[in-house]
Every structure is written in structure tokens, then in C-alpha cells.
């Protein structure tokens, strides 16, 4: 199935049913009075997080969704049926954004969580509602209200504890295969990973975390090169970033320069994301002569002036991957425990994540606007060139 992480849909709630104007007419009851019933409420539209879905492809083709209208009221004080609510299943990790206002309507991060995106119209009132001692035969009713309507943008961000970061062919897919049961495609050429992959790393019974492997980034990713912005946003909800570094690049490039290139893209995409905890993982050491390994690793650390954790691994032969996985597990558990005990720390984590999401969204929207203006400028220039090519000299001939 094709991985689709963005979709735009239009949702419409049902209209409320109209109230009924009716008077009771039965034998031997000449003046029975009003008995018009109320209409039914219109159905609302909800989004529901469904763990059986992992893509938004269904909404790429079905773009308009409408809930059921409420039924009109009828005589004998019968109320109309309420319109059925429409429940749209979406993958866990979906954010709903109002396209017209830019408002974030909600974030579906737990299985079964529901979010009302448009509310159904309120029911109309029958003439029975207007009966009083001075108005015993009311002839006024109230129509049902129109249901809400919205244009919504759905964004899916994978939910993972750890995100892998690095250039193409750095060994990210090999790493996730070596520590989990995930089986992403692995080959000896760049860009073998085209969609994000998730893997569950189980350290022991009841101790596990989720790791996300996103497609490789390249210089210019923050400006959309290699679809970088579409993949960088999947790192927003992670707690920890692992920067995988190829210590034996096929193009003989400097590993330290490669790290700095990706760090620069992170900074441009979202300063908050660039400040997130990040560990340096020096990979493919099995391809480096044993007597040169330590010197090469230290040279990279010194050039980067790296002060955070550093791990040396060879993912393809699972060398050094288990100690790294254990340290990640301890880091995640300690972070969760502190968040449970320290309310201020938990609020700060939430605020930082929200800030990163805002920065990422604003960056992507600004980039889209920039590309739109560039396309319009190119079209205008092309029209001017076409007009110049078709200009002809008009000569008026006298009779």
C-alpha cells in the first residue's frame, strides 16, 4: 500500500430537521391544540484514531464527507430522527488542521481517541413549543440550523520514541533491521528507503521502545530537496535522535562534514528540533581497518567538538547495537519517570514539542508559498516571451 502522510478533505455536518406545524384533529376533540414535533439534530463528523490504519491514502481520493441530516418533526408531537454521526477512521498520530484559519483542531495520539471536527445543526422547533396561555394556536415554527462545514488538512506523523537521522546509505535501515523485527529494504545504493519505517525494539519482556527510520536526508532537505520537508516532520514527535554516520563513505567524503550538513538542515527546518537530545552513532566500522578505527572516530569527534554520547557500531554484524539499545531504553524510562514525578518537566516537554510542530508547520507553509510564487513568476515570464514571439507589425493599406 502506498504511504500517504498528507490529505485534504472537506467535511460537512448534517443539517437539523425543521420543526412541524400541526394541530390535533380527532373526533370529539374540536380544538385539540398544537401538536407539531421538533426536528432531529444533524449528524456531526468525528475523526477516530484506528490502529489498523497506517496511511491516509483513503482520503487522497475520497475528499468530501457529509454526515446525515436530521429528519423533520411530524404531528402528534413526534420528534424527527437525529442524523447519524459520521466517524472517519485515521491512523494514530494524525493531526487535523483547519485550512482556512490555520487552527489546529486536535491531535489523535491514542487508539480509539475521537475528535469532533464539525458539529451537526441544532434541531428546529415545532409549533407546540410556542404554545402559551395567550397564544393557544401558534402558527410559528423554527427551521433546523445548517451544519458546520470545514476544509481540513490531515497530517500524519509517525509515533516513535527514537528517530534515525543521516545521509542516504548511512546504514539506518540496516540498523533498524538488526535491533528489531522490521524488514525495510536494504541495498548497496542510496535512497533505498522511500517511506518511513517503524520497528519495535524489545530489550526484555515488557521493556520495549519504537524506533523510526526515515528516508535519507541530503543537503538542501530543509528547502524540499529530496522531499526532505515531508520526512523531517516525522522526527517532530520523537524523544531522541540517533545520528547515524557512515565511517566508510563510498565517495570518500569527510564523515564530520556530513554530520554538519545534516545538522545545518535540522537547524533551518526547526531550531527546536536541532536542540533535541541527539546521540552520535558511528556506523560501518567493520569496513574500517581495525588499527585505524579509533583514530578515525576520534578525528570525527574532535572536528565536531561533540560533547554528547558517542557509540561505535557495525550494524550489519550487530556489533555494539545491543548496548546502544539498552542505553536508549534506560534513557526513555528515566525520561518518562521524571515526567510522571515532575509536573513542570512534563509541561516543558509538551511545550517544546508544540513549539517544534509550530516551527515545522510554519517552515513548510513558507516553503510552499515560496515555490508557488516562483512558479507564478516562471509562468508570467513564459507568457511574456510568447507574447513577444507573436507580435507582428500591422500595416494599414489605403484604398
N, C-alpha and C positions, 0 to 999 in steps of 0.2 A: 504494500500500500504506500502511496506517495505521502511523504511527510510535508504537511502544510501547517505552518505555525501562525498564519495571519488570515483573517477573513473579515469581510464587511457585509453586514446584513441589515435589513430593515425589519423591525418588529412592530406589530400593531396590536393593541389590546382590543377586545370586543366592546362594542357599544352597549350601553344599558338599554333594557327594554322600556318601551313607553308605558305610561300609566293608562288605565282604561276608564272611559266614562260610561257608566251603565247605571240603570235604575232597576230595582227589584220589581218584577212583574209576575205576580202569581194570583191565582183565583182566590177571591175573597180577601185579597190584600191590595186594595186600590192604590194606596200610597206607601209602597214599601220602602222608599228612600234610596239613596245611592248605594251601589254595591260594586263599584269598579275597583279592581285589584291593582296593586303595584306591579311594575315590570321587574324583570330579574337583572341582577348586576351583570355587566360584561366580564368575560374571562380575562385574566391577567396573563402575562408571559413571564416565565421563570427560566433561569439558567440553572442547571444542576450538574455538579461535578460527578463524573462517571468514570470509575477506574477501568472500564472495559474499552475506553477510547484513548487514543494516543496521538490523534491528529485532527485538524479542523477541516479536512478535505470535504466532508459532507456539506459544509456551509460555503464552500467555494462555488458550488453550482446551484444550491437552493438558497436564494438570497432574501426572499420575502416570506415572513412567517406571521400569521394572524390568528389570534385567539377567537373563540366563538362568541357571537353576540348574545346578549340576554334576550329572552322571549318577552313579548308584550304581556301585560296583565289582561285579565278577562273578567267577565261578570261573575257574580256570586262571590266576590272578594277573593277570587283566585289569583295568586301571585304567579308571575311568569317564571319559567325555569332560569336559573343562573347559568350563564355561559361557562363552558368548560375551560379551565385554565390550560394553557399550552406550556408544556415543560420541554425545554430544549437541552438534551444532554451534551456536555462539553468535557474535554479532558481535564483532569486535575492539574491546576497550575494556570488556568485561563483567567485573563483579566478582561473585563468589559469596560469600554471607554465610549462615551457619547461623542460621536464625530463632530457634531455641530458646536458643542460647547467645550470639548476637550476634558470634560469632567470624568474622573474615574468612578464608575458606578459600583464596582466591587471586585474582589479578588477571590477566586474559588480555589482554595488550597487544601481542602479536606474532602474526603469521599462522602458523597451524599449532601454536601452543603448546597443550599439553594439561594438564589439571588433574584429578586423581582426587578425586572428591567423596565416594564411598563405596566401601569395599573389599569384595570378594566373600568369602563364608565359606570357611574352610580345609576341605580335604577330610577325610572320615572315614578311619579306618584299618581294613583288613581283618584277619582273624584270623592271616594269615601274619606280620604284624608282631609278634605276641605269642609266636611260636614260640621255644622255648629248650630247652636240654638237660633241664631239669626240667619243662617244660610242652610236650610234643611234640604234644599235641592240643588247642590253645587254642580255647575257645569264646567268647571275648570279642572284640567289635569296638568301634569308636568311631564315633558318628554325625558327619556333617558339621556344621560350625558355621553358625549363621544369619548371613546377610549383613547389613551395616550398612544403616541407613535414616536419612534426614535430610530435614527440611523446609528448603528453600533459597530464599533471595531472590536473584534475579538483578537487578543494576543495570547499565544501560548508560550510560556517559559517553563522549561523542564525543571522539575523539583529535585534537586540533588544537594547533598551535603558538601561535595567536593567537585570542583571543576578543573578540567585539564586544559592547559594553555600551552601554545607553542607553534612553531612553524610547521608547514607540511612536512611529512616524513620524519618527524622528530621521534616517533615511536609511541605516540599517545594511544593508538588503537592496540598496539602490542601490549602496552602496559595494562590496559583495562581487560584484555583477554587473559593476562597472566594472573590477575588478582581476583577476577570474578568469573561468572559463568557466561557473561556476554560474549558474543562472537561477531564483532564488527569485522568488516573486510580489511585484510592486511595484504599489502603488496609492496614491491620494491620501487614504487614510483609515487610522486606527490599526489595529493588530493584523492586518495582512495576513499577517504571518509567524506561523504557529501551531506549527511544529515546527522544531527546529534544522536548519540547512543548512550543508554543508561545501563549501568551494571551495579549489582548488589554485592558488596564485599563483606563476606561473613568471616569474622575473626574466630568466633566460637559460638556456641548456642546462645541465642538471644542477644548477641552483640554483632551488629552489622551497620553499615552505612551505604549510602548511594553515591556513586561517582558518575559524572557526566563527561563524555568525550565529545567535544565539538570539532567540526572541521578545522583544519589548519588555517592559521591567520598569516597574512603577508603584509609587508609594508604598504600603507595606504588603506588598511582594512577599516579604519575609523571613518574613511571617506567613501566606503562602499566597495573598495577593491576586493574582488573575490567574494562578494556578498558578505563582507566582514561584519557589517552592522546587523545583519539578520542573525548571525551566530554569536556575536558578542553579547547580545541581550540575554542569552541563555545562562550567562555567568552571573547575572544580577542577583539571583536568589541563593547562590551557594554561600557557604560559610568560610570556605578555604579554597585557595587557588594553588594548584601544583603546576609550576612552570617547567615543562619537560624540555630538556636541552639535548640536542644531538651533538655528542662529543666527537663524532667522526663524520661530519657532513660530506656528502658526495661532491660538492662544489668547492671544497677546501675553504669555506668561509670561516670567519672567526666566531666561535660559539658565543663569546661575550657580546660581540656586535649584534648577533641575532637576538640575544636576550634584550638588549637595549632597544632594538627596533620594535619588538612586541610591547615592551613597557611603555614606549612612546605612544603606541596606538591605544593602549589602555588609558593613558592619561588624557588623550584627546577625546576619547569616547566618553569617559566619565571619570573625573578626578577622584570621586568617592570609591569607585571600583579599583582604581590604581592603588589606593591606600589600604585595601583589604589585605588580610593576612595572606602571604604568598611564600611558598617554600620552593626552593631551587632543587630540581631533580636532574642530576647529570646522568644521561642515559647512553646506552650503546658502548659501555666501557669494555665489553667483550671484543670490540673491534679495534681497541687501542692496545698497543704493546704493553705488557704488564709493567715493565720498568719505566714507562712514560706516563702511566695513569695519574699518579699523584701529582706530578709536575704540571700536567695539563689541567687537572681540576683546580689546583691552587692558582694557576695563572688566570683562569676564568674568574675565580672568587676575588682575587686581588684587583683585577681590572674593573670589575663591577663594584668593588668595595662593599660586597654583600655582607650584611650583618645578621640575616635571618638564618633559619635552619637550611642545611645543605645535605642532600642524600646522593649517594653514588650507587647506581643500579645498572643491571643489564637485563632489561625486561624480557627479552626473548628466551633467556635461560633461567628466569625468575631469581636472579641473583640480587639480593638486597630488597626485594619487593615486600617480603613478609614483615621485616622490622619497620619499614615505612608504613605499611598498612596498620600495624599495631599502634604506632605513634599517632596516626590520623585518628584512630578510634579513641584513644585517650584524650586527644585534643577536643574532639566533638563532645564526648561525655563530660569533660570538665567545663566546656562552654555551656552546655545545657544545664548542668547542675548549678553553675553560677547564676544563670538567667532565672532559674527557679527560686534561688535564695535571695537574689539581689534584684529588687523590682526596678531600681534605677538603671542597672545594667541592661535588663531586658528591654526597657523603654528606649535606651540609647541604641541598641541593636536594631529595633524596629524603625526608629527614626533614620538611622543610617541607611537601611535597606530602602525605605521610601524615598530618601534623597537620591540614592543611586538610580532608582527607577525613574524619577523625575528627570534627572540629568540625561539618562539614556534616551528617554522619550523625546526630550527637547532637542537633543543632538540629531536623532533620526528625522524628526519633523523638519528641522532646519536644513538637513542634507537633502531631503525630498524637495523642499521649496527651492533650494539652490539648483538642483538638477532640472526642476520644472522651468525655472527662469532661463537656464541655459538652452533647453530645448526650444522654448519660445523664441529666444534670440536667434538660434540657428534657422528656425522656420522663417522668421522675418527676413533674415539675410538672404535665404534662398528665394523668397518671393521677390525681393528687390532685384536679385540677379536675373530672375525670369522676366521681370518687367523690362529690364534694360535690354535683354535679348530680343524682346518682341516690339520694341519701339521702332516705328517706321516713319519716314518723312512723308507728310501729306502735301501734295501739290495740287492746288486748285487751278483747273483749266477754265479759261474764259470761253464763253460761247462764240 
